[in-house]
Amino acid sequence: MALQVFTAVTGAAWESELVGALDREDHGVTVVRRCVDVADLLAAAGTGTGQAALLSAELRRLDGAAVARLTAAGVAVVGLVEPGDTRAAERLRQLGVVRVLPADSPPEEIARALRDAVSGVPPVGHDVADPRAALPVLGLPPEAGARPAGPGRVVAVWGPTGAPGRTTVAVGLADEAARLEVPALLVDADVYGGVVAQVLGLLDESPGVAAA
């Protein structure tokens, strides 16, 4: 049975040629949907009709949360970058895309990367800049130095004093991020009536951020 694949490489000059080359029987890959943006890709992933996604580094609004949601939906991810664009390749790896190939790779090599991504085979060769990137696939803890560099994202849950639901929403967002394996730090910045610690059953009054 052919591997069912989504593509999200819109805007690239090589998109049509690549999709046509991949969608051949001898490659064992069938492109079931060409997604126009990240929202379209996530919606398609939620249908359960695809096993892998082929992304370009130029895809707008692509972030680590989107990659995590694809993984949680059981969709393996392979990235494509313009030949020689090391910055784009590094960005994709920082977002959690382990396999990154140049867009001019032979179609059979891209198809093989998609099949390996679905089966969980650790990547080898030029599609991994740092061998430590393969550690999560092997089930081994990454070294501290292998963590993605750069700033994180801050999500503020705000409301006037006494507004109901702020704690519930904040805890729910942090819980969902953790379930998607997105590193998260939940900070209760309410200096008057913070109750996140009590909601989570942490009754120690010591400052948690300072301890961390």
C-alpha positions in Angstrom: 0.0 0.0 0.0 1.3 3.4 -1.0 2.3 5.9 1.8 -0.3 8.6 2.1 1.4 12.0 2.1 0.3 15.7 2.6 2.4 18.4 1.1 2.7 22.0 2.2 5.4 23.5 0.0 3.2 26.2 -1.6 4.9 29.1 -3.4 8.0 27.1 -4.3 9.0 27.0 -7.9 9.7 23.3 -7.7 6.5 22.3 -6.1 4.5 21.0 -9.1 7.4 19.1 -10.5 8.2 17.5 -7.2 4.6 16.5 -6.4 4.3 15.0 -9.9 7.6 13.1 -9.5 6.7 11.8 -6.1 3.2 10.6 -7.0 4.4 7.6 -9.0 3.8 4.0 -8.2 7.5 3.0 -8.2 8.2 5.4 -5.3 5.5 3.9 -3.0 4.1 7.4 -2.2 0.7 9.0 -2.9 0.1 12.7 -2.4 -3.4 12.8 -1.0 -3.6 16.6 -0.4 -1.6 19.7 -1.4 -2.2 22.0 1.6 -2.2 25.8 1.1 -1.1 26.8 4.6 -0.4 25.5 8.1 -4.1 25.7 9.1 -5.1 23.6 6.1 -2.3 21.1 6.9 -3.4 20.7 10.5 -7.0 20.2 9.4 -5.9 17.5 7.0 -3.8 15.8 9.6 -6.8 15.6 11.9 -8.7 13.5 9.3 -6.3 10.6 9.7 -6.0 10.2 5.9 -2.2 10.8 5.8 0.8 9.3 7.4 3.5 11.9 6.6 3.8 15.6 5.7 6.4 17.2 3.4 7.0 20.8 4.5 9.0 23.7 3.0 11.0 26.0 5.3 9.2 29.0 3.7 5.7 27.8 4.9 4.1 30.8 6.6 3.2 30.6 10.3 5.0 27.3 10.7 6.1 26.9 14.3 7.1 24.3 16.9 3.5 24.0 18.1 2.3 23.1 14.6 5.0 20.5 14.2 4.1 19.1 17.6 0.4 18.9 16.6 1.3 17.0 13.5 3.4 14.5 15.5 0.6 14.1 18.0 -1.8 13.4 15.1 0.5 10.5 14.0 1.8 12.4 11.0 5.6 12.2 10.4 7.3 15.3 9.1 10.0 15.8 6.5 11.3 19.3 5.7 12.6 20.7 2.4 14.9 23.7 2.0 16.5 25.5 -0.9 19.8 23.9 -1.7 22.6 25.4 0.4 20.2 27.3 2.7 21.7 26.2 6.1 19.8 28.8 8.1 16.4 27.4 6.9 17.5 23.9 7.6 18.6 24.9 11.2 15.2 26.7 11.7 13.3 23.6 10.8 15.4 21.4 13.1 14.8 23.9 15.9 11.0 23.5 15.3 11.3 19.8 15.8 11.7 18.6 12.2 14.4 15.9 12.4 14.7 15.1 8.7 15.6 18.0 6.4 16.6 17.6 2.8 17.5 20.0 0.0 14.7 20.5 -2.4 16.8 19.3 -5.3 17.2 15.8 -3.8 16.1 13.0 -6.1 12.4 12.1 -5.7 13.3 8.5 -4.6 15.5 9.9 -1.8 12.7 12.2 -0.6 10.2 9.3 -0.8 12.6 7.1 1.2 12.9 9.8 3.9 9.1 10.0 4.2 8.9 6.2 4.6 11.7 6.2 7.1 10.1 9.0 9.1 6.8 7.1 9.3 8.6 3.8 10.4 10.8 5.7 12.9 14.1 4.8 11.3 16.8 7.3 12.7 18.0 9.7 10.0 21.5 9.4 8.6 23.6 11.2 6.1 23.3 14.8 5.0 19.7 15.2 6.3 21.0 15.7 9.9 23.4 18.5 10.7 23.9 17.3 14.3 23.8 13.6 15.2 22.3 14.6 18.6 19.1 15.6 16.7 18.4 11.9 16.2 18.4 11.1 20.0 14.6 11.8 20.5 13.8 9.3 17.8 16.0 6.7 19.5 14.2 7.4 22.8 17.3 8.8 24.4 17.3 12.1 26.4 19.0 14.9 24.4 22.0 16.6 25.9 21.6 20.1 27.3 23.6 21.5 24.4 21.2 20.0 21.9 18.3 22.1 23.0 17.0 24.6 20.4 18.5 28.0 20.7 16.7 31.3 20.5 13.8 32.9 22.3 10.6 31.1 23.3 7.0 32.3 23.0 5.1 34.0 25.7 1.3 33.5 26.0 -0.4 35.8 28.5 -3.8 34.9 30.0 -5.1 38.2 31.3 -8.2 39.7 32.9 -9.2 42.4 35.4 -9.2 41.7 39.1 -11.8 39.1 39.9 -12.3 37.9 36.3 -13.3 34.2 36.4 -11.5 31.6 34.3 -8.0 33.0 34.0 -6.4 30.2 36.1 -8.4 27.5 34.3 -7.4 28.7 30.9 -3.7 29.2 31.8 -3.5 25.7 33.4 -5.3 24.2 30.4 -2.9 25.7 27.9 0.1 24.6 29.9 -1.3 21.1 30.2 -2.0 20.8 26.5 1.5 22.1 25.6 3.0 19.4 27.9 0.9 16.7 26.4 2.2 17.8 22.9 5.7 17.5 24.4 6.3 21.3 23.9 8.5 22.5 26.8 6.4 24.9 28.9 6.8 27.0 32.0 3.6 28.2 33.8 4.1 31.4 35.7 1.4 32.8 38.1 2.2 36.5 37.8 -0.9 37.6 39.8 0.8 39.3 42.8 -2.5 39.8 44.6 -4.6 36.6 44.2 -2.6 33.9 42.5 -4.1 30.5 42.9 -2.3 28.4 40.2 -0.3 26.6 42.9 -3.4 25.6 44.9 -5.2 24.4 41.7 -2.2 22.1 40.9 -2.0 20.9 44.5 1.3 22.7 45.2 0.8 24.3 48.6 4.4 25.2 49.3 4.6 29.0 49.4 8.2 29.3 48.3 8.8 31.1 45.0 8.9 28.4 42.3 10.6 30.4 39.6 13.4 31.4 41.9 13.9 27.8 42.9 14.0 26.7 39.3 
